[in-house]
């Protein structure tokens, strides 16, 4: 089946029947044991769902029943848009990877807002990923992010500025510090009026020098952190962004650099995403100083079982290191085995 059609049918199934896999999703677990804190937010589990899988916030009720510690929906744009021509999603099954050139196809801010308001997520952390419309000229991009912040600040637990997707023409140009500064400045009054944790999602394809300057700017404007990384471009595979194991090494290198760059700022969090497919990837991220990760493509290929496997490996790590909770383990991760 066409990958995008399969995706749409799955989201529709989860939307209509959010309890369909509830017996298999094992919600009977000791939440405090696995909880981590990112600023003022308490994730019940250190693995969250990355943006892109539930673009229109249609299946929050389903994902909230899984082990995911946080669910990030979107990317949402102010106006609805159809995205790029099809076909625009491709599987690389042997490499457990995907290529997509979707182009921020979504129902638009108002419909996504309604879907979120109609959902029942309990105490699950909800993130909302924000992007500009394709037709919005670069000089007005900050107005799109400003309107989206106003719309979602009161119903999201955290928001994400996405200027790193490779599938909207000119979007990655907004990653220059001069243009990012305009976006951050345009949000200052809104952030004072309605404070909510704000993250920036970055590309793995920029130079370390550029990303270093972006990290400095994000801290200057008191963002909550950086999500590293978005998909990567591999021209030999065709247009679009690559996710999954094919982007693992590049994303990992960028995460390592960002964590080193912001190591002195304990109030600035780095959420790791990109090629994370098992506990060893999570463990490596923890050893570098991170806490929370997100998955997307590995969830597509492995299903909810990936979360259960990670939970069992966390249990083994807690026993091996003679601690009772993940918070204790991360507090002494330098000495952990």
C-alpha positions in Angstrom: 0.0 0.0 0.0 1.1 3.6 -0.6 2.9 4.7 2.6 0.9 7.9 2.9 -2.4 6.0 2.4 -1.4 3.5 5.1 -0.5 6.4 7.4 -3.9 8.1 6.9 -5.8 4.9 7.5 -3.9 4.2 10.7 -4.4 7.7 12.1 -8.1 7.4 11.2 -8.3 4.1 13.0 -6.6 5.5 16.1 -8.9 8.5 16.0 -12.1 6.5 15.8 -11.1 3.8 18.2 -8.5 5.3 20.6 -8.8 2.2 23.0 -8.2 -0.3 20.2 -4.8 -1.5 21.5 -5.3 -0.5 25.2 -4.9 -4.1 26.4 -1.6 -4.3 24.6 -0.3 -0.9 25.6 0.4 -1.7 29.3 -0.5 1.4 31.1 -0.3 -0.3 34.4 3.2 0.9 35.4 4.8 2.9 38.1 4.9 6.4 36.5 7.1 8.1 39.1 9.8 5.4 38.5 10.2 6.6 34.9 9.3 10.3 35.1 11.7 13.0 34.1 11.5 16.8 34.5 12.2 19.2 31.7 11.9 22.6 33.3 8.4 22.8 34.8 7.1 19.9 32.7 6.9 16.4 34.0 7.2 13.7 31.4 5.8 10.3 32.6 8.3 8.5 30.4 11.6 9.7 28.8 10.4 9.0 25.2 7.9 11.2 23.4 6.2 11.1 20.1 7.8 13.4 17.5 5.9 15.9 15.4 4.7 14.8 11.9 3.0 11.5 12.8 -0.2 13.2 14.1 -0.2 16.4 12.1 -3.8 17.4 12.8 -4.1 16.3 16.4 -6.6 13.6 15.5 -5.2 10.7 17.6 -4.2 12.4 20.8 -6.5 10.1 22.8 -4.8 7.0 21.4 -1.2 8.2 21.8 -2.0 9.3 25.4 -2.8 5.7 26.2 0.6 4.6 25.2 3.9 4.8 27.2 4.8 8.0 25.5 5.8 10.6 28.0 4.8 13.5 25.7 2.9 13.8 22.5 3.9 16.4 19.9 1.3 17.2 17.2 1.7 19.2 14.0 3.3 20.8 12.1 0.4 23.2 12.0 0.2 26.3 9.9 -2.1 29.3 10.2 -4.1 28.4 7.1 -4.9 24.9 5.9 -2.7 23.7 3.0 -2.6 20.6 0.9 1.1 20.2 0.9 3.2 19.0 -2.0 2.1 16.8 -5.0 1.8 13.0 -4.4 3.5 10.6 -4.1 5.4 12.3 -1.3 6.2 9.5 1.3 8.6 6.7 0.6 9.7 3.7 2.6 13.2 2.2 2.8 12.2 -0.9 4.7 15.6 -2.6 4.8 17.1 0.5 6.4 14.1 1.2 8.6 13.9 4.7 7.2 11.5 7.1 5.5 11.7 9.9 3.0 9.0 12.5 3.0 8.4 15.6 1.0 4.9 16.3 2.5 5.2 20.1 2.7 3.3 20.8 6.0 0.0 19.4 4.7 -2.5 20.1 7.5 -6.0 21.2 8.3 -4.9 24.7 9.6 -4.8 26.3 13.0 -8.5 26.5 13.7 -9.3 22.9 13.0 -6.2 21.6 14.8 -7.2 23.8 17.8 -10.6 22.3 17.9 -9.2 18.8 17.7 -6.9 19.5 20.7 -9.8 21.0 22.7 -11.9 17.9 22.0 -9.2 15.5 23.1 -8.8 13.8 26.4 -5.1 13.4 27.2 -5.2 13.2 30.9 -1.9 14.4 32.4 0.1 13.6 29.2 2.4 16.4 28.1 1.3 17.9 24.8 3.6 19.8 22.4 2.4 21.7 19.4 4.8 22.2 16.4 4.4 25.4 14.5 5.2 26.3 10.9 4.7 29.0 8.4 2.4 28.7 5.3 4.0 28.1 2.0 2.4 31.2 0.5 3.6 33.5 3.3 6.6 35.5 2.1 9.8 35.4 4.0 9.4 39.0 5.3 6.1 38.0 6.9 7.1 34.7 8.3 7.3 36.0 11.9 3.6 37.0 11.6 2.7 33.3 11.0 4.6 32.2 14.1 3.1 35.1 16.1 -0.4 34.1 15.2 0.2 30.5 16.0 1.7 31.3 19.4 -1.4 33.3 20.2 -3.6 30.5 19.1 -2.0 27.6 21.0 -0.1 29.0 24.0 -3.1 28.4 26.3 -3.7 24.8 25.3 -0.2 23.4 24.7 2.2 22.4 27.4 5.0 23.5 25.1 5.3 25.0 21.6 8.0 24.4 18.9 9.2 26.8 16.2 9.8 24.7 13.1 12.1 26.4 10.6 14.0 23.3 9.7 11.8 21.2 7.5 13.3 20.7 4.0 9.9 20.5 2.4 8.7 24.1 2.4 10.6 26.3 -0.1 12.7 28.9 1.7 11.8 27.7 5.2 15.4 26.6 6.1 16.6 30.1 5.1 14.8 31.3 8.3 17.5 29.5 10.3 20.0 32.3 10.0 20.4 34.2 13.2 19.2 37.5 11.8 15.9 36.0 10.6 15.4 33.9 13.8 16.0 37.0 15.8 13.0 38.7 14.1 10.8 35.7 14.9 11.9 35.6 18.5 11.5 39.4 18.9 8.0 39.2 17.5 7.0 36.7 20.2 8.4 38.6 23.2 5.1 40.4 24.2 3.0 37.2 23.6 5.5 35.2 25.8 5.1 37.7 28.6 1.3 37.7 28.4 1.0 33.9 28.0 4.2 32.2 29.0 4.6 28.6 27.8 7.8 26.6 27.2 9.1 27.3 23.7 11.6 25.2 21.8 13.3 25.6 18.4 13.7 22.5 16.1 16.9 22.5 14.2 18.2 20.9 11.0 21.1 18.3 11.1 22.4 19.7 7.8 23.8 23.1 9.0 27.4 23.7 10.0 28.3 23.5 13.7 29.3 27.2 13.5 25.8 28.1 12.4 24.2 25.9 15.0 26.4 27.3 17.7 25.2 30.8 16.9 21.6 29.6 16.9 22.1 27.9 20.4 23.5 31.2 21.7 20.6 33.2 20.3 18.0 30.7 21.7 19.5 31.1 25.1 19.7 34.9 24.7 15.9 34.9 24.2 15.3 32.5 27.0 13.9 29.7 25.0 13.3 26.5 26.9 15.5 24.5 24.6 16.3 23.0 21.2 14.9 19.9 19.5 17.7 18.2 17.6 17.1 17.3 14.9 14.7 17.4 12.0 15.1 15.2 8.9 18.2 15.3 6.7 18.6 15.8 3.0 20.2 13.0 1.0 20.2 14.1 -2.6 21.1 10.7 -3.9 17.7 9.4 -2.6 15.6 12.2 -4.1 13.8 15.3 -2.8 12.6 15.4 0.7 13.7 14.7 4.3 15.1 11.4 5.4 14.2 10.0 8.9 15.1 6.8 10.7 18.3 4.9 10.8 19.7 6.7 7.6 19.8 10.0 9.5 21.0 8.5 12.8 24.7 9.4 12.6 24.2 13.0 11.4 21.5 13.7 14.0 23.6 12.1 16.7 26.6 14.3 15.8 24.4 17.4 16.0 22.9 16.4 19.3 26.4 15.9 20.8 27.5 19.3 19.6 24.4 21.1 20.9 24.6 19.4 24.3 28.3 20.4 24.6 27.4 24.0 23.6 24.7 24.5 26.2 26.2 22.3 28.9 26.6 25.3 31.3 22.9 26.2 31.2 20.9 23.9 33.4 17.6 25.6 32.4 18.1 24.9 28.7 16.9 21.5 27.6 17.8 19.5 24.5 15.2 17.0 23.2 16.8 14.4 21.0 15.2 13.1 17.9 16.4 11.5 14.6 17.4 7.9 14.1 16.6 6.8 17.7 15.5 3.2 17.4 16.3 1.4 20.7 17.5 1.8 24.3 21.2 2.0 23.3 20.4 5.3 21.4 18.6 6.7 24.5 21.5 5.6 26.8 24.0 7.3 24.6 22.0 10.5 24.6 21.8 10.4 28.4 25.5 9.9 28.7 26.0 13.1 26.6 23.8 15.0 29.1 20.3 14.8 27.6 17.1 13.6 29.2 14.2 13.3 26.8 14.0 11.9 23.3 11.4 11.6 20.6 10.7 8.9 18.1 8.7 8.7 14.8 10.1 6.4 12.2 11.1 3.7 14.7 7.6 3.7 16.0 6.3 3.2 12.4 8.5 0.2 11.9 8.4 -1.3 15.4 5.0 -0.2 16.7 4.2 0.4 20.4 6.4 -2.5 21.4 9.5 -0.2 21.0 8.3 1.7 24.1 7.8 -1.5 26.1 11.3 -2.7 25.2 12.9 0.6 26.3 10.9 0.4 29.6 12.3 -3.1 30.2 15.9 -1.9 29.5 15.4 1.1 31.9 14.3 -1.4 34.5 17.6 -3.4 34.0 19.6 -0.2 34.1 18.0 0.8 37.4 18.7 -2.6 39.0 22.3 -2.6 37.7 23.0 0.8 39.1 21.1 0.2 42.4 18.7 3.1 42.1 14.9 3.2 42.3 14.0 5.9 39.8 15.1 7.3 36.4 15.6 10.7 38.0 18.2 9.2 40.3 19.9 7.4 37.5 20.2 10.6 35.4 21.5 12.5 38.4 24.5 10.2 38.5 24.7 9.3 34.8 28.4 9.9 34.6 29.0 7.0 37.0 26.2 4.8 35.6 26.9 1.5 33.8 
